[in-house]
Amino acid sequence: MRIGQFLAAFDRTLPLSLALDGDPVGLQVCAEDAELSGVAVAYELDVAAVARAAEAGANLIIAFHPLIYAPLRYVGGDGRVERTVIELIDRRIALYVVHTAFDAHPRGTSALLGEAIGLRAIEPIVPDPSFDGGGFGAVGNLSQPLALGELAERVRAACGAAVVRVAGRDKGALEREVSRVAIVGGSGMSYYDAAVASGAEAFISADVRYHAFHAAIDRIPVLDPGHAESEAYVVDGIADLVRRCIETLGLPLAVIPLVESTNPVHYIVNTNRPSPTGD
């Protein structure tokens, strides 16, 4: 089966029509419509990730984040995007992007994080009537109420985050119990009002601005574990959909998750700082 044929079949499993308008999903790089030899799945790409895919025998990479957001007016070796495009073409590897189409899938970004922190009866915050169970964000109920501070720790552990930023007027806010939680992985504060309307008592998202934390004090608290951290389950989730498609087609192909981190953000945590009591 050729790459183009496989992608047409995969669109029935994960329709690109679920994506937000203007999101650059779909085929971004394809030097040739070759016979498919293997599929790698990545959060996002750099030259090293392309090399790992090639070494594993894949000639198609399905990535979450787009590599090309704006038109490329020049392809040189100056930046990550240009270098990676050159590497893909040199190695004859196609790149297909799913981004907000996967966000809106019933087994997508926010729903997977919701499951990881123990939410039940998960449903989209903003349903998509064109796809059963699809839509943006996720909202569900904890099996029992948790203090906000305990929820933050659960989110931190589930996301593998160094820290979680939490909106609160004072430390006493961390003792407030919540039982219904909404999530939009990645930059999701545009869905905050919809999360409030869903009956959520806390909202998990990323890239939250300072003044948005202030505003949240008078509504429902926001928890921000970081952008890549809030999307910690997308590679496994996309890989699962790819395997499902391959099995349906009866193809003897490998699926290679590229799990090495490409997160450019690092946190410096001072673990040796003296406690306020001096102990």
C-alpha positions as CSV (number, residue, x, y, z in Angstrom):
1,M,0.0,0.0,0.0
2,R,1.3,3.4,-0.9
3,I,1.6,6.3,1.6
4,G,-1.3,8.2,0.0
5,Q,-3.6,5.2,0.1
6,F,-2.8,4.6,3.8
7,L,-3.5,8.2,4.7
8,A,-6.8,8.1,2.9
9,A,-7.8,5.1,5.0
10,F,-6.4,6.7,8.2
11,D,-8.6,9.7,7.6
12,R,-11.6,7.5,8.3
13,T,-10.2,6.7,11.7
14,L,-9.0,10.2,12.5
15,P,-10.8,12.7,10.1
16,L,-8.9,15.9,9.4
17,S,-12.3,17.5,9.2
18,L,-12.3,17.6,13.0
19,A,-9.5,20.1,13.0
20,L,-10.0,23.8,13.7
21,D,-10.3,26.1,10.6
22,G,-6.8,27.4,9.6
23,D,-4.9,24.7,11.4
24,P,-2.2,23.3,9.1
25,V,-3.1,19.7,9.4
26,G,-2.5,17.0,6.7
27,L,0.4,16.2,4.5
28,Q,3.2,18.7,5.0
29,V,6.2,17.0,3.4
30,C,6.2,14.2,0.8
31,A,9.0,13.7,-1.6
32,E,7.3,10.7,-3.3
33,D,4.2,8.6,-2.9
34,A,6.2,5.5,-2.1
35,E,5.2,2.1,-0.9
36,L,4.6,2.4,2.9
37,S,7.4,0.6,4.9
38,G,6.5,1.7,8.5
39,V,4.8,4.5,10.4
40,A,6.5,6.5,13.2
41,V,4.4,8.7,15.5
42,A,5.9,11.9,17.1
43,Y,4.8,14.7,19.3
44,E,6.7,17.1,17.1
45,L,9.8,16.9,14.9
46,D,13.4,17.8,14.8
47,V,16.3,16.3,12.8
48,A,17.1,13.7,15.5
49,A,13.5,12.5,15.5
50,V,13.5,12.0,11.7
51,A,16.8,10.1,12.0
52,R,15.3,7.8,14.6
53,A,12.3,7.1,12.3
54,A,14.5,6.3,9.4
55,E,16.6,3.9,11.5
56,A,13.4,2.1,12.5
57,G,12.4,1.7,8.9
58,A,9.5,4.2,8.7
59,N,8.9,6.3,5.7
60,L,5.9,8.1,7.1
61,I,5.8,10.1,10.3
62,I,2.4,11.1,11.8
63,A,3.1,14.0,14.1
64,F,0.8,15.9,16.5
65,H,2.3,19.4,16.2
66,P,2.7,20.9,12.7
67,L,6.3,21.4,11.5
68,I,5.3,24.2,9.1
69,Y,3.0,26.8,10.5
70,A,3.8,29.7,8.2
71,P,4.7,29.6,4.5
72,L,8.4,28.7,3.9
73,R,9.9,31.4,1.8
74,Y,13.4,29.9,1.9
75,V,14.6,26.4,2.8
76,G,18.2,26.6,4.2
77,G,19.9,25.2,7.2
78,D,19.3,28.1,9.6
79,G,16.5,26.9,11.8
80,R,14.8,23.7,13.2
81,V,12.0,23.8,10.7
82,E,14.1,24.2,7.6
83,R,16.7,21.7,8.7
84,T,14.0,19.2,9.5
85,V,12.3,19.7,6.1
86,I,15.6,19.0,4.4
87,E,16.2,15.9,6.5
88,L,12.7,14.6,5.6
89,I,13.3,15.1,1.9
90,D,16.8,13.7,2.0
91,R,15.5,10.5,3.7
92,R,12.4,10.3,1.6
93,I,10.1,10.4,4.6
94,A,6.6,11.9,4.5
95,L,5.2,14.0,7.2
96,Y,1.5,14.0,8.1
97,V,0.1,16.3,10.9
98,V,-3.0,15.7,12.9
99,H,-2.9,18.4,15.7
100,T,-6.4,19.8,16.5
101,A,-8.0,16.9,14.6
102,F,-6.6,14.6,17.3
103,D,-7.5,17.1,20.0
104,A,-11.2,16.8,18.9
105,H,-11.2,13.0,18.6
106,P,-13.1,11.0,21.3
107,R,-9.7,9.4,22.2
108,G,-7.8,12.7,21.9
109,T,-5.5,14.9,23.9
110,S,-7.8,16.1,26.7
111,A,-9.8,12.9,27.1
112,L,-6.6,10.9,27.6
113,L,-5.4,13.3,30.3
114,G,-8.8,13.1,31.9
115,E,-8.5,9.3,32.1
116,A,-5.0,9.6,33.5
117,I,-6.1,11.8,36.4
118,G,-9.2,9.6,37.1
119,L,-12.1,11.4,35.6
120,R,-15.2,9.4,34.8
121,A,-18.2,9.9,32.4
122,I,-15.9,12.1,30.2
123,E,-17.5,14.1,27.5
124,P,-16.4,17.0,25.3
125,I,-16.7,20.6,26.6
126,V,-17.7,21.6,23.0
127,P,-19.2,18.7,21.1
128,D,-18.7,18.2,17.4
129,P,-22.0,17.0,15.9
130,S,-20.2,15.6,12.8
131,F,-18.4,12.8,14.7
132,D,-19.9,10.7,17.5
133,G,-18.2,11.6,20.8
134,G,-15.9,14.1,19.2
135,G,-15.3,17.7,20.2
136,F,-12.9,20.0,22.0
137,G,-11.9,19.7,25.5
138,A,-13.0,17.1,28.1
139,V,-15.0,17.4,31.3
140,G,-15.8,14.6,33.8
141,N,-16.2,13.7,37.4
142,L,-13.7,12.5,40.0
143,S,-14.7,9.3,41.8
144,Q,-14.6,11.3,45.0
145,P,-13.9,15.0,45.7
146,L,-10.3,16.1,46.0
147,A,-8.7,19.2,47.6
148,L,-7.4,21.5,44.8
149,G,-3.9,21.0,46.1
150,E,-4.3,17.2,45.8
151,L,-5.7,17.6,42.3
152,A,-2.7,19.7,41.4
153,E,-0.3,17.0,42.6
154,R,-2.3,14.3,40.7
155,V,-2.0,16.4,37.5
156,R,1.7,17.0,38.1
157,A,2.4,13.3,38.4
158,A,0.1,12.3,35.5
159,C,1.8,14.9,33.2
160,G,5.3,14.3,34.4
161,A,5.6,18.0,35.2
162,A,8.1,19.7,37.4
163,V,5.5,22.1,38.7
164,V,1.8,23.0,38.3
165,R,0.7,26.6,38.5
166,V,-2.6,27.0,40.3
167,A,-4.9,30.1,40.6
168,G,-5.8,30.9,44.2
169,R,-6.1,34.0,46.4
170,D,-4.0,32.3,49.1
171,K,-2.8,28.9,50.2
172,G,-6.2,28.2,51.8
173,A,-7.6,28.0,48.2
174,L,-5.7,24.7,47.8
175,E,-7.9,23.1,50.4
176,R,-11.1,23.8,48.4
177,E,-12.6,20.5,47.2
178,V,-13.5,19.9,43.6
179,S,-15.3,17.0,42.0
180,R,-15.9,18.0,38.4
181,V,-12.9,18.9,36.2
182,A,-12.5,20.3,32.7
183,I,-9.4,20.0,30.5
184,V,-8.1,21.4,27.3
185,G,-4.6,20.2,26.6
186,G,-2.2,22.8,25.2
187,S,-3.2,26.5,24.9
188,G,-6.8,26.2,25.9
189,M,-7.8,29.3,27.8
190,S,-10.2,30.3,25.0
191,Y,-12.4,27.5,26.2
192,Y,-12.4,28.7,29.8
193,D,-16.0,30.1,29.6
194,A,-17.2,26.9,28.1
195,A,-15.6,25.0,30.9
196,V,-17.4,27.1,33.5
197,A,-20.7,26.6,31.7
198,S,-20.1,22.8,31.7
199,G,-20.3,22.9,35.5
200,A,-16.6,22.2,36.1
201,E,-15.1,23.3,39.4
202,A,-11.6,23.5,38.1
203,F,-10.0,23.8,34.7
204,I,-6.7,22.3,33.5
205,S,-4.9,23.9,30.5
206,A,-1.6,25.5,29.6
207,D,0.1,28.7,28.5
208,V,-2.1,30.6,31.0
209,R,-1.3,34.3,31.3
210,Y,-0.8,36.1,34.6
211,H,-4.0,38.1,34.4
212,A,-6.0,35.0,33.5
213,F,-4.9,33.6,36.9
214,H,-6.2,36.7,38.5
215,A,-9.5,36.5,36.8
216,A,-9.9,32.8,37.7
217,I,-9.8,33.6,41.4
218,D,-13.4,34.8,41.2
219,R,-14.6,31.9,39.1
220,I,-13.1,28.4,38.9
221,P,-9.4,27.8,39.5
222,V,-7.0,27.1,36.7
223,L,-4.2,24.5,36.8
224,D,-1.3,24.8,34.3
225,P,1.2,22.0,34.2
226,G,2.9,23.3,31.0
227,H,2.1,23.0,27.3
228,A,4.0,19.8,26.4
229,E,3.2,18.3,29.8
230,S,-0.6,18.7,29.3
231,E,-0.2,16.8,26.0
232,A,1.8,14.0,27.5
233,Y,-0.4,11.2,26.1
234,V,-0.7,12.3,22.5
235,V,2.0,10.0,21.1
236,D,0.5,6.9,22.7
237,G,-3.0,8.0,21.7
238,I,-2.1,8.6,18.0
239,A,-0.1,5.4,17.9
240,D,-3.1,3.5,19.1
241,L,-5.3,4.9,16.3
242,V,-2.6,4.1,13.7
243,R,-2.4,0.5,15.0
244,R,-6.2,0.2,14.8
245,C,-6.1,1.4,11.2
246,I,-3.2,-0.9,10.2
247,E,-5.0,-3.9,11.8
248,T,-8.2,-3.1,9.9
249,L,-6.3,-2.9,6.6
250,G,-4.4,-6.2,7.5
251,L,-1.0,-4.6,6.9
252,P,2.2,-6.2,8.3
253,L,3.6,-2.8,9.3
254,A,5.4,-1.6,12.5
255,V,4.2,1.5,14.4
256,I,7.2,3.3,16.0
257,P,6.4,5.8,18.8
258,L,9.1,8.5,19.0
259,V,8.9,9.2,22.7
260,E,12.1,11.2,23.2
261,S,11.2,14.7,24.5
262,T,11.5,17.7,22.2
263,N,10.2,20.1,24.9
264,P,12.3,23.3,24.8
265,V,11.2,24.4,28.2
266,H,13.2,23.5,31.3
267,Y,12.4,24.2,34.9
268,I,15.0,24.9,37.5
269,V,13.8,23.8,40.9
270,N,15.8,24.8,44.0
271,T,15.6,21.7,46.2
272,N,18.3,22.9,48.5
273,R,16.5,26.1,49.6
274,P,16.1,26.3,53.4
275,S,12.6,26.0,54.7
276,P,10.9,29.1,56.2
277,T,11.5,27.6,59.7
278,G,15.2,27.0,59.0
279,D,14.8,23.2,59.4
